[in-house]
């Protein structure tokens, strides 16, 4: 799990925010190298959960 919460400065959180297009592109790219992935992105935080690695 990788996460960034509201305690991190805004300029860094903005770099890790996902638009609908960026979210879709990122999930498609991650699908190539991991078993499973969930991205939770709200106005105050971003969390990325990744499981396993494809062999």
C-alpha positions as protocol buffer text, in pm:
chain_id: "A"
residue {
  index: 1
  type: UNK
  ca { x: 0 y: 0 z: 0 }
}
residue {
  index: 2
  type: UNK
  ca { x: 122 y: 346 z: -89 }
}
residue {
  index: 3
  type: UNK
  ca { x: -66 y: 639 z: 54 }
}
residue {
  index: 4
  type: UNK
  ca { x: -59 y: 1017 z: 75 }
}
residue {
  index: 5
  type: UNK
  ca { x: -288 y: 1187 z: 326 }
}
residue {
  index: 6
  type: UNK
  ca { x: -404 y: 1539 z: 400 }
}
residue {
  index: 7
  type: UNK
  ca { x: -95 y: 1591 z: 619 }
}
residue {
  index: 8
  type: UNK
  ca { x: 128 y: 1602 z: 309 }
}
residue {
  index: 9
  type: UNK
  ca { x: 173 y: 1949 z: 153 }
}
residue {
  index: 10
  type: UNK
  ca { x: -87 y: 2038 z: -113 }
}
residue {
  index: 11
  type: UNK
  ca { x: 168 y: 2077 z: -395 }
}
residue {
  index: 12
  type: UNK
  ca { x: 274 y: 1713 z: -350 }
}
residue {
  index: 13
  type: UNK
  ca { x: -85 y: 1582 z: -319 }
}
residue {
  index: 14
  type: UNK
  ca { x: -176 y: 1763 z: -643 }
}
residue {
  index: 15
  type: UNK
  ca { x: 100 y: 1574 z: -827 }
}
residue {
  index: 16
  type: UNK
  ca { x: -50 y: 1246 z: -709 }
}
residue {
  index: 17
  type: UNK
  ca { x: -414 y: 1329 z: -786 }
}
residue {
  index: 18
  type: UNK
  ca { x: -587 y: 1126 z: -1059 }
}
residue {
  index: 19
  type: UNK
  ca { x: -822 y: 1260 z: -1324 }
}
residue {
  index: 20
  type: UNK
  ca { x: -1059 y: 1004 z: -1478 }
}
residue {
  index: 21
  type: UNK
  ca { x: -834 y: 973 z: -1783 }
}
residue {
  index: 22
  type: UNK
  ca { x: -512 y: 945 z: -1581 }
}
residue {
  index: 23
  type: UNK
  ca { x: -674 y: 692 z: -1347 }
}
residue {
  index: 24
  type: UNK
  ca { x: -779 y: 468 z: -1637 }
}
residue {
  index: 25
  type: UNK
  ca { x: -437 y: 492 z: -1806 }
}
residue {
  index: 26
  type: UNK
  ca { x: -256 y: 416 z: -1480 }
}
residue {
  index: 27
  type: UNK
  ca { x: -472 y: 112 z: -1402 }
}
residue {
  index: 28
  type: UNK
  ca { x: -421 y: -26 z: -1755 }
}
residue {
  index: 29
  type: UNK
  ca { x: -43 y: 19 z: -1724 }
}
residue {
  index: 30
  type: UNK
  ca { x: -30 y: -141 z: -1377 }
}
residue {
  index: 31
  type: UNK
  ca { x: -239 y: -434 z: -1498 }
}
residue {
  index: 32
  type: UNK
  ca { x: 58 y: -532 z: -1716 }
}
residue {
  index: 33
  type: UNK
  ca { x: 288 y: -589 z: -1418 }
}
residue {
  index: 34
  type: UNK
  ca { x: 75 y: -671 z: -1110 }
}
residue {
  index: 35
  type: UNK
  ca { x: -196 y: -921 z: -1017 }
}
residue {
  index: 36
  type: UNK
  ca { x: -439 y: -666 z: -875 }
}
residue {
  index: 37
  type: UNK
  ca { x: -457 y: -294 z: -809 }
}
residue {
  index: 38
  type: UNK
  ca { x: -696 y: -49 z: -647 }
}
residue {
  index: 39
  type: UNK
  ca { x: -650 y: 329 z: -659 }
}
residue {
  index: 40
  type: UNK
  ca { x: -849 y: 537 z: -412 }
}
residue {
  index: 41
  type: UNK
  ca { x: -824 y: 907 z: -487 }
}
residue {
  index: 42
  type: UNK
  ca { x: -1022 y: 1172 z: -301 }
}
residue {
  index: 43
  type: UNK
  ca { x: -973 y: 1544 z: -249 }
}
residue {
  index: 44
  type: UNK
  ca { x: -766 y: 1478 z: 66 }
}
residue {
  index: 45
  type: UNK
  ca { x: -574 y: 1161 z: -6 }
}
residue {
  index: 46
  type: UNK
  ca { x: -454 y: 907 z: -259 }
}
residue {
  index: 47
  type: UNK
  ca { x: -400 y: 539 z: -179 }
}
residue {
  index: 48
  type: UNK
  ca { x: -268 y: 273 z: -416 }
}
residue {
  index: 49
  type: UNK
  ca { x: -304 y: -93 z: -322 }
}
residue {
  index: 50
  type: UNK
  ca { x: -108 y: -343 z: -532 }
}
residue {
  index: 51
  type: UNK
  ca { x: -107 y: -721 z: -502 }
}
residue {
  index: 52
  type: UNK
  ca { x: 148 y: -965 z: -641 }
}
residue {
  index: 53
  type: UNK
  ca { x: 349 y: -961 z: -956 }
}
residue {
  index: 54
  type: UNK
  ca { x: 268 y: -1144 z: -1278 }
}
residue {
  index: 55
  type: UNK
  ca { x: 515 y: -1414 z: -1370 }
}
